Amino acid sequence: MSVKIRLKKFGAKKRPYYRIVVLDTRQPRDGKTIDELGLYHPIEKEGAQIRLDEEKARAWLAKGALPSDTVRSIFNKQNIRLG
């Protein structure tokens, strides 16, 4: 089973927020998740945009989960390095 770390969309029209989740690659964007790592609110102020459980994220990366491009940039902002 191939696993990815990506965003799951919530919120109203023009007011989105996302959960950073671990999913099987065959699941749809808003499908069943394996684990939830944090939240991303792109509309909030710069300091309150990202809430992330870094320990869980590092554990999933060590297990071989691949982040999407957006999640990779979020991890870089939080100083979580891949590999």
VOPAGU-2260 file (C-alpha; in pm, 1 decimal, decimal comma):
REM VOPAGU-2260
SITE   aa  ch    i         X         Y         Z
SITE  MET   A    0       0,0       0,0       0,0
SITE  SER   A    1     139,4     338,4    -101,1
SITE  VAL   A    2      81,0     617,1     149,5
SITE  LYS   A    3      79,5     995,0      95,7
SITE  ILE   A    4      63,0    1293,6     326,4
SITE  ARG   A    5    -172,0    1549,7     173,4
SITE  LEU   A    6    -443,6    1803,4     245,7
SITE  LYS   A    7    -810,8    1726,7     310,8
SITE  LYS   A    8   -1038,5    2024,4     238,6
SITE  PHE   A    9   -1301,1    2163,9     477,1
SITE  GLY   A   10   -1476,3    2496,8     524,7
SITE  ALA   A   11   -1718,5    2715,8     334,8
SITE  LYS   A   12   -1696,6    2872,4      -7,6
SITE  LYS   A   13   -1405,2    3121,1     -19,2
SITE  ARG   A   14   -1316,3    3030,7     344,3
SITE  PRO   A   15   -1126,6    2701,2     314,5
SITE  TYR   A   16    -919,6    2528,4     576,0
SITE  TYR   A   17    -739,3    2199,7     545,4
SITE  ARG   A   18    -637,0    1906,2     759,4
SITE  ILE   A   19    -295,6    1755,5     696,9
SITE  VAL   A   20    -367,1    1383,2     677,3
SITE  VAL   A   21    -212,7    1049,6     584,1
SITE  LEU   A   22    -408,8     867,1     312,1
SITE  ASP   A   23    -376,9     566,9      88,3
SITE  THR   A   24    -300,0     701,4    -262,0
SITE  ARG   A   25    -609,9     531,6    -402,0
SITE  GLN   A   26    -845,2     729,9    -172,3
SITE  PRO   A   27   -1014,9    1047,4    -299,6
SITE  ARG   A   28    -908,1    1386,3    -158,6
SITE  ASP   A   29   -1174,5    1385,2     112,3
SITE  GLY   A   30   -1178,3    1008,9     162,3
SITE  LYS   A   31   -1103,3     789,9     462,3
SITE  THR   A   32    -782,3     886,6     641,7
SITE  ILE   A   33    -523,9     673,1     817,8
SITE  ASP   A   34    -399,2     947,6    1051,0
SITE  GLU   A   35    -436,2    1322,7    1105,1
SITE  LEU   A   36    -118,8    1528,8    1151,0
SITE  GLY   A   37    -244,9    1885,2    1182,8
SITE  LEU   A   38    -433,1    2182,6    1040,3
SITE  TYR   A   39    -359,2    2445,0     775,0
SITE  HIS   A   40    -561,8    2769,9     759,3
SITE  PRO   A   41    -434,1    2969,1     458,9
SITE  ILE   A   42    -656,6    3271,0     535,8
SITE  GLU   A   43    -537,3    3321,6     896,9
SITE  LYS   A   44    -252,2    3551,1    1001,7
SITE  GLU   A   45      98,3    3423,7     930,5
SITE  GLY   A   46     165,1    3292,5    1283,2
SITE  ALA   A   47    -165,2    3103,3    1315,9
SITE  GLN   A   48    -180,0    2934,0     976,7
SITE  ILE   A   49     -19,1    2600,3    1061,2
SITE  ARG   A   50     -71,4    2364,1    1356,0
SITE  LEU   A   51     122,2    2041,4    1315,8
SITE  ASP   A   52     219,9    1739,3    1527,0
SITE  GLU   A   53     585,7    1722,6    1424,4
SITE  GLU   A   54     651,3    1388,6    1596,0
SITE  LYS   A   55     376,4    1215,5    1397,9
SITE  ALA   A   56     492,3    1380,9    1075,8
SITE  ARG   A   57     851,1    1266,7    1124,3
SITE  ALA   A   58     731,9     914,3    1210,9
SITE  TRP   A   59     524,6     887,9     891,9
SITE  LEU   A   60     810,1    1024,6     680,6
SITE  ALA   A   61    1041,1     764,0     836,6
SITE  LYS   A   62     789,2     494,0     742,4
SITE  GLY   A   63     806,5     606,0     378,6
SITE  ALA   A   64     498,9     826,1     338,0
SITE  LEU   A   65     542,7    1076,5      54,9
SITE  PRO   A   66     419,3    1433,9     104,2
SITE  SER   A   67     236,7    1623,4    -169,9
SITE  ASP   A   68     403,2    1938,2    -306,1
SITE  THR   A   69     191,9    2167,8     -85,4
SITE  VAL   A   70     254,6    1961,2     226,3
SITE  ARG   A   71     627,2    1955,1     143,9
SITE  SER   A   72     631,2    2336,9     143,4
SITE  ILE   A   73     439,6    2342,4     475,5
SITE  PHE   A   74     696,6    2102,2     624,0
SITE  ASN   A   75     978,6    2325,3     500,2
SITE  LYS   A   76     818,3    2625,2     677,2
SITE  GLN   A   77     807,7    2417,4     997,3
SITE  ASN   A   78    1170,9    2296,9     949,2
SITE  ILE   A   79    1074,8    1934,2     899,4
SITE  ARG   A   80    1326,3    1795,4     654,5
SITE  LEU   A   81    1258,3    1495,8     432,3
SITE  GLY   A   82    1500,0    1209,4     465,5
